[in-house]
Structure formats: C-alpha cells, structure tokens
Amino acid sequence: MMTRRLLQLFTGLAMYGVSLAMFIRAGLGLDPWDVFHQGVAGRTGLSIGAVVIIVSFLVLLLWIPLKQWPGFGTLCNAVLVGVFADIGLALIPAFSHLGGQIALLAGAVLLNGIASACYIGARFGPGARDGLMTGLARRTGWSVRISRTLIEVVVLGAGWLLGGSVGVGTVVYALAIGPLVQLLLPYFMVPAAVGAVQADAASKAEPTREKEPTSPVGESEATVRAS
C-alpha cells in the first residue's frame, strides 16, 4: 500500500507541474496562484518553476503562526510541482491558433483535476497553499470557502498587477476544478484506516515483541499529517 501511495503522490505532483505548463502555453489565463507566480517570474527573471518553489516555502512560513505542520507530501509538493512545471515548459510548444489553445486549456484542466485527486488521495499532507487556506479557516473560525476566496482574490489581484495572465482560462479553472476533483477523488483516495489495519496485523503476528510507549504528541502529529 505504501508503494501505491508514493507512486500516486509523485505521479500526481508531476502531472500537476505539467498541467501548469499547459495552462501557460495555452495563453488563455491561469488560476489565481499561478497568475501570481507568473507575475513574479516576469518581474524577477526567474523561471516559473523556481518561483513556484520559492513561494511554496514562503507560504509554509505562514503556517507557523497557524500552528500547522507540513507532511511529507507537503514538502514534496513544494519542490516537485515547480520542477515539473519547468520541464513541461521546455517540452510543450506555445500555440497561436485558437483551436489549439482551447484544446490545450481543456487538457490542462483535466490533467490538473486528475493530478489533484492523485496527490490528495495519497494522504501525505496538503500542499502549502491548501494548508494555508485550511489553517486560516481553523484559526479564525471562517469557512473554508471564505478563507479560500480571500486568499485567492489577494494573490490574483497581486499577480495581475505584476503582469500575470488573467483570462477565460482563469474563469474555466475556477468553475471546473472543484467539481472535477470531487468526481475523481473517490477513485484515488487511499482508505484512512489502511495504515492502522496493517499495524494491528503486524502486532498480532509478533506477540512476543514488546511495544514501546507511544507519545500522544506523535499520534496527533501523524493524524494531522495524514489528513
């Protein structure tokens, strides 16, 4: 099961990075965070992938006052999405024909939905930006919808002012990605109880081995990171 989870995590993050490259090459607008990433990249001369990585770790610093801890998947997300975004940009050509742009945009939305379902379903922890949203909601008492809207309006506005691409693709992404991930997630979600069942089976198979005391802090940490 662990092999499946790791494969699903890494595949999902790779697809997510490639989908970002597809959005950029389609030239019809990006999702709010990537509007910001593109704007910063245009102002600094850094690659879009490098900006995604830097911003991811800066966002993780905002987790500290929210008292959140990153999971293994969170750290992998922070690095690999940017790496594969740059790889995708190196391999995918830009399209100037509208038909090609629309096809590339549709493919980007679909691939992004599959990628999101893959890495969320692997249960290795949320991405830096998703964790900021849920952490803010938990600490303030706001709904997740309000927290997400507030954050994305801020980064979208900042990205647009920096020169990021806002267009029909931004609207299509906003309307399509939620329902798409909800539709796909059941096919990729790893059961939460799998780890506990495996651990219980292992303990029963070795009855003579003494168990070390478990730290309550460690248990709560593991629970948070698996959610």
C-alpha positions in Angstrom: 0.0 0.0 0.0 2.9 2.4 0.8 4.3 1.8 -2.7 0.9 2.7 -4.2 0.7 5.9 -2.1 4.2 7.1 -3.0 3.7 6.3 -6.7 0.4 8.2 -6.6 1.9 11.2 -4.8 4.9 11.6 -7.2 2.8 10.9 -10.3 0.2 13.5 -9.2 2.8 16.1 -8.4 4.5 15.6 -11.8 1.2 15.8 -13.6 0.3 19.0 -11.7 3.5 20.7 -12.8 3.0 19.7 -16.4 -0.6 20.9 -16.2 0.7 24.3 -15.1 3.0 24.4 -18.1 0.0 23.5 -20.3 -2.0 26.4 -18.9 0.8 28.8 -19.6 1.3 27.6 -23.2 -2.4 27.8 -23.9 -2.1 31.5 -23.2 -5.8 31.9 -22.1 -5.3 32.7 -18.4 -4.1 30.9 -15.3 -5.5 30.0 -11.9 -5.1 32.7 -9.2 -1.9 31.4 -7.6 -0.2 30.8 -11.0 -1.2 34.3 -12.1 0.8 35.5 -9.1 3.7 33.1 -9.9 3.8 34.2 -13.5 3.8 37.9 -12.5 6.7 37.4 -10.1 8.6 35.4 -12.6 8.2 38.2 -15.2 9.4 40.8 -12.7 12.4 38.8 -11.4 13.6 36.9 -14.4 13.3 33.6 -12.6 11.7 30.6 -14.2 8.1 29.9 -13.3 9.2 26.7 -11.6 11.7 28.5 -9.4 9.1 31.0 -8.3 6.6 28.2 -7.5 9.2 26.6 -5.3 10.2 29.8 -3.5 6.6 30.9 -2.9 5.8 27.5 -1.6 8.4 27.7 1.1 7.4 31.3 1.9 3.8 30.2 2.3 5.0 27.4 4.6 6.4 30.1 6.9 2.9 31.4 7.3 1.9 28.0 8.7 3.9 28.8 11.8 1.5 31.3 13.4 -1.3 29.0 12.3 0.3 26.1 14.3 0.3 23.8 11.3 3.0 21.2 10.5 3.8 20.1 6.9 3.6 16.5 5.9 5.9 14.5 3.6 3.6 15.3 0.7 3.6 19.0 1.6 7.4 19.2 1.2 7.3 17.1 -2.0 4.6 19.4 -3.4 6.7 22.5 -2.6 9.6 21.2 -4.7 8.3 18.8 -7.4 5.5 20.9 -8.9 7.9 23.7 -9.8 10.5 21.3 -11.2 7.9 19.6 -13.5 6.4 22.9 -14.5 9.8 24.0 -15.9 10.2 20.6 -17.6 6.8 20.9 -19.1 7.6 24.4 -20.4 10.7 23.1 -22.0 8.8 20.4 -23.9 5.4 21.9 -24.7 5.3 24.5 -27.5 3.2 27.6 -27.4 0.0 27.7 -29.5 -1.0 30.7 -31.5 -4.1 29.1 -33.1 -7.2 29.5 -31.0 -8.3 25.9 -31.6 -5.0 24.6 -30.3 -5.1 27.0 -27.3 -8.6 25.8 -26.3 -7.6 22.1 -26.7 -4.5 22.7 -24.5 -6.6 24.6 -21.9 -9.1 21.8 -21.7 -6.3 19.2 -21.4 -4.7 21.3 -18.7 -7.9 21.5 -16.6 -8.5 17.7 -16.9 -4.9 16.8 -16.1 -4.9 19.2 -13.2 -8.0 17.6 -11.8 -6.5 14.1 -12.1 -3.3 15.4 -10.5 -5.1 17.0 -7.6 -7.1 13.8 -6.9 -3.9 11.7 -7.0 -1.9 13.7 -4.5 -4.8 14.5 -2.2 -5.9 10.9 -2.3 -2.4 9.7 -1.3 -2.9 11.2 2.1 0.6 12.6 2.6 -0.4 16.1 3.7 -1.9 19.1 1.9 0.0 21.4 -0.4 1.4 24.7 1.1 -1.4 26.8 -0.4 -4.2 24.4 0.6 -2.8 24.2 4.1 -2.7 27.9 4.4 -6.4 28.0 3.4 -7.5 25.3 5.9 -5.2 26.6 8.7 -6.6 30.1 8.3 -10.2 28.7 8.4 -9.4 26.7 11.6 -7.7 29.6 13.4 -10.2 32.3 12.5 -13.5 30.3 12.5 -14.2 31.4 8.9 -15.5 28.9 6.5 -13.0 27.2 4.1 -14.9 28.9 1.2 -14.4 32.4 2.7 -10.7 31.7 3.5 -10.0 30.4 0.0 -11.8 33.3 -1.7 -10.0 35.9 0.4 -6.6 34.3 -0.3 -7.2 33.8 -4.0 -8.6 37.3 -4.5 -5.5 38.8 -2.9 -3.0 36.7 -4.9 -5.0 37.1 -8.1 -5.0 40.9 -7.7 -1.3 41.0 -6.9 -0.5 38.7 -9.8 -2.5 40.8 -12.2 -0.8 44.0 -11.1 2.6 42.2 -11.6 1.6 41.3 -15.2 0.3 37.7 -14.7 -2.1 36.3 -17.3 -5.8 36.6 -16.4 -8.4 35.4 -18.9 -11.0 32.9 -19.8 -8.8 30.1 -18.5 -8.9 31.7 -15.1 -12.7 31.5 -15.1 -12.8 28.0 -16.6 -10.4 26.7 -13.9 -12.4 28.4 -11.1 -15.6 26.8 -12.2 -14.4 23.4 -13.3 -11.7 22.3 -10.9 -13.8 21.8 -7.8 -16.5 19.5 -9.4 -13.8 17.7 -11.4 -11.7 16.8 -8.3 -14.8 15.8 -6.4 -15.8 13.5 -9.2 -12.3 11.9 -9.4 -11.2 11.8 -5.8 -13.1 8.6 -4.8 -11.1 6.7 -7.4 -7.8 7.8 -6.0 -8.5 8.1 -2.2 -6.4 5.7 -0.1 -8.5 4.4 2.8 -7.5 6.2 6.0 -7.7 3.0 8.1 -5.3 1.0 5.9 -2.2 2.0 8.0 -3.9 1.2 11.3 -5.1 -2.2 10.0 -1.6 -3.1 8.8 0.0 -2.0 12.1 -2.6 -4.1 14.0 -1.9 -7.1 11.8 1.8 -6.8 12.3 1.5 -6.6 16.1 -0.7 -9.7 16.2 1.8 -11.6 14.0 4.6 -10.8 16.5 3.1 -11.2 20.0 6.4 -11.7 21.8 7.8 -8.3 20.8 7.4 -5.6 23.5 5.7 -2.4 22.4 7.4 0.9 23.1 5.2 3.5 24.7 3.6 5.8 22.2 3.7 9.6 22.5 0.3 11.2 22.4 2.0 14.2 20.6 3.3 11.8 17.9 -0.1 10.3 17.4 -1.8 13.7 17.0 1.0 14.8 14.6 0.6 11.7 12.5 -3.2 12.3 12.4 -2.8 15.9 11.2 -0.2 14.9 8.6 -2.4 12.2 7.2 -5.4 14.4 6.8 
